[in-house]
């Protein structure tokens, strides 16, 4: 198998420690954990395994730097973020190779993620100077009302493994733009890219003579041990988390004691609706994008394909033909279409979901097994005639499996789409404007793609309803998450 080629300069200068108050160093006690390439099962680097004490030191540095960073002019914060954006784009090939090495996605997808992730820095560089306030005369005429927006304070940012640059910049960008300092807890499985971004920011801060404790990083193999004391610390004022709904609930319970300001981007179970009047060619193309980005390991990946019964058989057959033609292999290898899953238990879960659907009568039209050899791979799989109660329909798959469920009319389609505790993303294909507007009104999701297989954009609000989260990231709304409103009566 082909391993990603990391440049000697990147390997030599890639930080693998904790970042506290502008300095990289070992974890307390010198503990480390391994970061593994999911395509080859080879160890890439040993990374500092932060302790609760390291987390507290990171928060202390963020709290100490908060007044000075808050006082930095919005224009200066903007210029810093723009400079970081430009440095990351200039190193796009190096960063993409690192993403592929630790995450497994293809180099083409990794390069796209670098540009997508960097775009959050550019967007929030532009938004840093646009923090609106309000001055007006009170309706009673007795005074003036002054409404100000100010940074909420030191923030704990907990990022997932599946988009290691984009999920970091989507949080760090608005936090710094708003004037907040941060402690970043990157994912155990993919901390390296986040640490590289933090080093670029640290370097820019130092060159500009800005506060050293603005961005702190505490990688760890035991997230709860490090984060629980921080959630109980009164110096922490904000929590932003992206990950599973189960972990999100636990974090919210921990945040309740300090009544922390919380942003939660949690699990999904996105329906992909193909209505009776849909353009089937366009729907197939959209399905490939919506399902297979990062091999299906995305919270907004299409999870359930709900197809009108007049089209279901042909849709499933054509999708299976496309899936069967995909090349599975290491993300760094030429011609690879679908890379590995992130770890062995991810493969086990996908295999269990496919077996459950087959036991309930589903037909496996493509894939349905794990290839032999090293690496955490699973074949792109299409299931037809799936029982709506199958686990592949009711649970988030997080893998390259497309279960197809037939429906008879629009009412049933909407009922099936909404029959989940999640409400992050939804996709729908129709040529009718009336149908599109009805879907935009009735689908219970925070993001809806109409005749589009991708909804993510740095300038648009990203987030869900129901148990898919609280708050929004991206767009103007993303900056609001790091600001609090203060009213002054004059």
N, C-alpha and C positions, 0 to 999 in steps of 0.2 A: 504494500500500500504506500501511497505517496504522502509524506508529511508536509505540512506547510513550510515554506522557506522563510525563516525569519532572518532579517539582515543582521550581520554581526554587530552593527552599531546599536540596533534595537535590543538585541540580547544583552549587550554589554551595559546598556544604560537603563534597562527596564527596571523600575522600582518593584521590590517584592516585600517591602517592610510595611510598618505602620507610618502614617504621615500625621504628625502632631506638631502644631505650632511652627509649620514651615520646615520640619526636619523629618527625613525618613530614618527609621531605625528598627531594630528587632522588637518583637513582642516581649513583654515582661516574662522572664524565665526562658526566653529563647525558643519557645515552641513554634513549630511550623506545621503546615499541612500541604498535601500535594495537589497540584492542578494537572488534570489528565486530559490528553487529546482523545475525544470520544471516537475518533475514526481509527486510531491505532492502539489505544489503551496504553500509550506511553506517557510517562511523567514528563511534563513540560518544565515546570518550575516548582520549587518549594517556596511557599509564601508564609509570611509571618502570621501566626495564629494568635490574634489579639485576645487579651484577657479582659475581665471587667475593669481592672485598673487602667488598662490602655484606653478603654472606652471613656472612663471618667476623665483621663488626661486630655483626650480629644475634646470632650465637652467643655472642660475648663479653658482650653485654648480658644474654642469658638466663643465662649462667653466673654473672655477677656478682650477678644478682638472686636466684639459686636459694636461697642460705642464708636470706635474709630472707623469701622467699615460703614456703619450707618451714616457717618458724617462725610464720607467720600461723595463728591459731587456726582449726580446721576450721569452726567456726560462722561466722567472718568470711568465709572463702572461700565458704561456702554462701550467705551473704547477698549477696555480690557477684554470684554467678551468677544468683541469683533476680532481682536488680535488672536485670541485663542482659537476662534473659528478658522482664521486664515492659516494658522500653524497646523491645525489638524487636517485641513483639506490638503495642504502641501505635503503631508505625510500619509495620504490616503492609502497608498499601497502597503506601507508598513502596518498601519492600523488594521487594514482589512486582513492581512495575513495573520495578525495576532487574533482577531475575532474568529477566523476559520480554525486556527489551532486550538483554541480553548472551547469554542462553541460548536464547531463542526459544520456550520453552514457553508455553502459554496462560496468561492471567492467572489463571484458576480454579486451574490446577495450581500456578502460582507462589504464590498465596495459601496453598494447602494445604501447599506446601513450607515457607513461612515458619513456619507453626504447628508443623509436624513438626520443623523445625530448632530452633525455640525450645524445644520440649519436651525436647530433650537437655539444654539448660541448666537447665531446671526439675528434670529427673530427677537430674542430677548435683549440683545444689544440695541435693537431698534425700539423696544418697548421700555427700556430702562428710563428714558427721558419723557415718558408719557403717563406718569402716575397722576391721575386726575384728582382734583379736589372740588370744593364748592364754597362760594361765599354768596349769601343772599340775605335780604331783609326778612325777618320773621313775619308770618302772616298777621300777627297782632300789632306789628309796627313798633314793638318795644325794644328790639335789639337786632343785631346781625347774627346769622348762623354761619360759623366757619366749620367746614368738614374737611379734615385732613386724612391722608393715608400714610401710614408709617410701617416700617418693617416689623413683622410679628416677633422676630428675635431668633436666637439660635435654633437650628432645625436639624432633626435626625432624618436622614434620607436612606431608605432601605430599598435596594434595587434588585431586580430579578436577573436570572442568568441568560435569558433567551435573546435579549438585545443589549449586549453589555455596554455599548457606547450610547445608543439612543435613550435607554432608560436612565442613564446617568445624566446626560446633558438635559433631558427633559425636566429633571428636578433641579440640578445645579444651576442651569441657566436662569430660570425665573427667581430662584432664591437669591442669587448674587445680584441680579438686576434690581430686586426689591430692596436690597440692603441687608439681607440676612446672612449670617455666617452658618456654616454647616459641618456636620459630622456625617460622613458617608459610610454605610455598612454595605459593601458590595456583596454580590452572591458568592457563596463558597465555590460553586462550580466554575464561575467565569469572572474572577476578580481582576485579571491582568489588564484588560482594556480600560476598565474604570480607573485603575491605578495610573495607567499611562496618561489618561485625560487629566487626572489630578496633578500629575507632575508638570504637564504643560501649564496648567493654571498656577501652580506654585511658582514656577519659573517666571511667569509674567508678573505675578504679584511682587516677587523679589526685585525684578528689573525696574519696576515702577516705584519702588519704595513704599508699597502698600502693606497693610497689616499682614503678619505672617500666619495668623491662625484662622484665616477666612475659610479655608477648605482643609478638613482633616479626614483621614481615611483609616478605618479599623477593620481590615479583613479578618474573618474568624470562621472556624469550623463549628462554632456553637453560638448561633445568633442570639438565642434567648438569654444565655448567660451574660452577653455583652449589652444587649439592648434593655433588658428588664431594669437594671439600675439607672439607666439614663431616663427611662420613662418616669421613674419615681423622683428624679432630680428636679427641683424647682427652677434651675437655670435653663432647662429645656423648655421651649415654648411652642414647638411645632414638630409634628410627625408626618412624614410622607412615605407611603409604602405601596409598592407594586408587588403582587404575588397572589397566592391562593386566598379564597374567601375564608377557609378554616384558620389560616394564620392571621388574616386580617381581623377576624373576630377576637382572637387572643390578644392581639396588639391593642385593639380598642378597649378591651377590659383593662389592660395595663395602663393605658393612657387616661382612663376615667379618673384615677385618683388625683391627678394634677389638672384635670379638665383641659387636656391639651387640644390645641387646634390640630385637627387631623384631616389628611387627604388620603383616600384609599382607592387604589385602582386594583380591583380584585378579579375573580374568575369570570369566565364567560361560557356560553353554550350557544354560539351564534347560529341562527337559522339562515339557510340560503333558499329563498323561495323562487320557484320557477312557475309562473302563472300560465294559464292556458294560452294566452296570446303572446308569450315571450318569444323573442328571437333566439332560437335554440343555439345557433352558432355563437352568438354573443354570450349566452348563458354558459356554454361550455368553456369559453375563454375566461370568463369571469370566475368560474368555479376553479380553474387551475390556479389562478392567482390567490383567490380567497382561501383555498384549502392548503396549498403547498408552500406558502411563504415560510421559510425556516423549517421545512418538512412538516408543517402543521403545528409546530411548537410555538404558537402565538395565541394570546388571549383573545384576539379578534379573528382567529381562523374560523372559517365556516365549519361548523361541527355537525349540522344536520341538514341534509339536502331534501327539502320538501318540494315535491314535483307533482304537477297536475297529472292525474292518471292517464290522460291522453298522450302525455309526453314522457312519462316516467321510464318506460322500457327503453325507448330510444336514447333518452338522456343518459341512463345508466350504462348502456352499451357503448355509446360514444365516449363517455368519460373513462370507462374501463380501457378502451383502446388507447386513449391518450396516456393513462397511468401505466399501462403495460409497456409502453415505448420509452418510459423514463429510465435513465441510467442511474443506478444507486451506487454510491461509492464515497471515498474521502472528498471532502469539499475542495481540497487543493488540487485534485486530479483534473486534468483536461477532460471536458465532456460530461462531467458529473452534473446531474440535474437535481438529485436529492441526496443530502448528506446523512450522517448518522443522527440518532436520537442522543440525548445528552448523557444518559447513564443507564446501566443495566436494568434498574427497576422501571425506567420509562418504557423500555422494550417489553418487559414482562406485563405491564399494565395494558399496553396496546394489544398484545397477543391475547390477553384475557378478554378484552372487549370484543375482539373479532370472534373468538371462540363462543362467547355468549350469544352474539348475534346469529352465528351459524346454528347454534343449538336451538334457537327460536325460529328457525326456518329460513334465514337469509341466505341468498346465493352469493358466493364469493366469485365475482366476475373477473377480478384481477388481484394479484398479490396474495395476501393472507398468510404470509409466513416470514420468519426471520432468516436471512441468508446465513450460510455457514462461513466460518472464518472469524478473524478478529474484528473488533469494532462493534458499536451498538446500533446496528442497522435493522430496519424493517421495510419490507417491500411496500410501495404505494398500493393501496388496497381500495377496491370499490365493492360495496355490498348492496345488493338489490333486494327488494321485497322485505325490508327490515321492519320488524315489530316496533311500533312507537314506544313500547316499554323496555326495549333492549337497552343495556347499559351504554352502548355506543351512541344512543340517542339522548339518554338522560344525564350522562356524565360528560365532562370535558375530556376529549380524547387526547389532545396534545401529541398528535402523531399523524402520519400520512394516510389516514383512513377516512373514506367518504361513504357514510351510510345513506341510502336513498329510501325515502318514505313517500308513498303516494298519497295524494289527497283528492277530494272530489270537487270542491268549490272553494271560493275565496274565504268564506266564513270558517270553513274547517282549517284552511291554511293558516289563518291568523290565530285560531284557537291552538293549533299545534305549535306554532311559533312561540306563543306566549306561555306555553305550559312548562315553565321552568322557573326556578328561583332566581336565575341570572337575567341580566338585561344590559349587556355591554354593547354588542354590535349585532346588526342584522343586515342581510343582503336580499334584494328582490329584483327579479327580472320581469318586466312587463312593457308592452308598447302603448299602454293606455295611461294617459295623464290622470284620469279620474282614479284609476286603481293605484297609481303611484302616490297620489295625495292621500287616499284612504290609508294606505300602508304607513305613510309618514305620520299619520294621526294615531293609528291603532297598534302598531308594533311597539312592544314594551322594551325599548332599547335606547341607550344614550347616543348611539351613532347608527345611522341607516344609510347603506349604499344602494341607490337605485340605478340599476344597469351599470354598476361598477363593482369590481372585485376587491378594491382597496379604498379605505376611508382615511387612513392616517395622513396627517399633514401638520407640520410644526405650527402653522398659523390658525389651526382649527382646534376647538375644544375636544379633548379626548377624555372619555369617562362613561360610566354606566349608571343604570338605575337598579332598583331592587337590591339584591345582594351582590351586585357587581361593583359597588363602591360608593364613595362619597367625594364630591368635588370634581374638578376637571384639571387636566394638564394640557399644555399647548394653548395657542391663541391668547387673546387678552385675558381669558378666564384663568389661565395658568399663573399669571402674575398676581391676580387677586388672591390666590391661595396663600401667598406669603406677605400679605398686607393686612393690617387691621385698621378699622375706621375709628377716628377720634372726633367727637363733636365739641366745639367750643362756642359758648354763648357770649357774644360781645355786647 
